[in-house]
Amino acid sequence: MDDQAIDYLELIKQANAIFQKQYPGMGTYNAIGAPKSGGVAKTVNDLVYWIFWGTDKTVTAKLIYSNGSFGQPVRVQHPLGVASIPLPQGTIRLEKAITILNSKGYTNGFISAGMGTPVVPQAQPMFWFCVNGNTQGVSASTGDFFPDLSPCYPIDFDVSNE
């Protein structure tokens, strides 16, 4: 497995290009990164597996990045709760969001880091971290911290359409 660090912003660009080969006009709007199986992440570089969701407003697809390479887009149902706004969003980057998370006492790592904009009134782009079974949020626009937003949900790296 290739654990070489790669810039998540570069991965978003690559995901967009892959999506657009199969679905012209499709853009990445949601992403979740995770560390090696069973591990925890403390930095962006610890996130070695990624799931990207893209949409062109009519079709939604999921794309997996693992072992240093991308798979192929697979059509999926559009996940509820995340707005179809292209990534990256906001001015704060994932590295800074992790620093904010740590400053709130969450220094033992996280099992996933997600990004996107929730479908809620007055929504703002967010980073979501799964820590101790709960989702901790950091605004990608303001850096505000939002504790215990919801329970964490399992990350499905399976690309089948069951």
WORA-V551850 format. One line per field, one symbol per residue. ss: DSSP state (A for helix, B for strand, O for the rest). phi: phi as a letter, one per 40 degrees, with the letter a starting at -180 (. if undefined). A space follows every 50 residues. Layout:
BEGIN
ss: ???
phi: ???
END
This chain:
BEGIN
ss: OOOOOOOAAAAAAAAAAAAAAAOOOOBBBBBBBBOOOOOOBOOAAAOOBB BBBBBOOOOBBBBBBBOOBBOOOBBOOOOOOBOOOOOOOOOOOAAAAAAA AAAOOOOOOBOBBBBBBBOOOOOOBBBBBBBOOBBBBBBOOOOOBBOOOO BOOOOOOOOOOO
phi: .ccdcbcccccccccdccdcccbdgcbcbaabbacddgcbbbbdcccbbb bbbbabgbbbbbbbbafgaccbcbcaccccgbccbdccbgbccddccccc dcccgcbcgacabbaibccadfcbcbbbbcbfgbcbbbccbbgcbbcfca ccbccbccccbc
END
